[in-house]
């Protein structure tokens, strides 16, 4: 039986001796209970490692907009792969829903912060332009700003989460109000 348990269950001879001493028996049910307990511990460790990895991936992203995109990718993956996650890390459907809600609560404010930052940036540009009373000087200043917005798109994404699409939308709004 000991060879069978070592081969089939994965217990070392020391594990078996300890169990025999502890339980005072070589009952296979006792060994199966221990194997089940080990499997549950292993699942818990894998689940904890998985959740830690998710959080660290999100916390490693510094750009607010990129963090929001990463969170959406993770939440989509969690919901799509529920059956696989149940088998591999022991996450039930309720566990997945709870994890998605935790992630959303923790990182949803990132999207609000990006939008506020973007709105503040636009207001700042508008104030600068509106402060120029001479129409031709205002249009000239707008052209300088427009050029800067187009040239510095990558910097704007990193600094303020202003994606190229959002930048183009901003330019279109400001063009409408200040180009002519």
C-alpha angles and dihedrals in degrees: 000000000000092000090049092050092047093048101037104030100030098238118151119228087253090055090052093048091049091051094048090051093044098044099028090224144076091222110155092216090061090051092048090051089053091048090051090049090050090049091051091049090049091050091049091051091049091047092050092047090048093051092045090052092051092051094045091050091055095043091050092062109088102182108086094216093047089048090054091050091048091050091052091050092050094047091048091049092049092052095044095047100044096125092049091047090051091055099040105036103011098246112157122211088259090051090053092049090049092049092050090051091049092050091047093050093047099044107024090087086065090072091051090049091051091050092048091049091049092048092049090050092052092048090051091052091047092050091051092051095043090052089066107085098186107085097212092049089048091052091047091051090048091054089052091050092046091053090048092050091052095045096045100046094123092050091049091053092054098039101041108007091249103156120208089255092051090045091053090048090050091050091049092051093047091044089055092052103035112019098080 
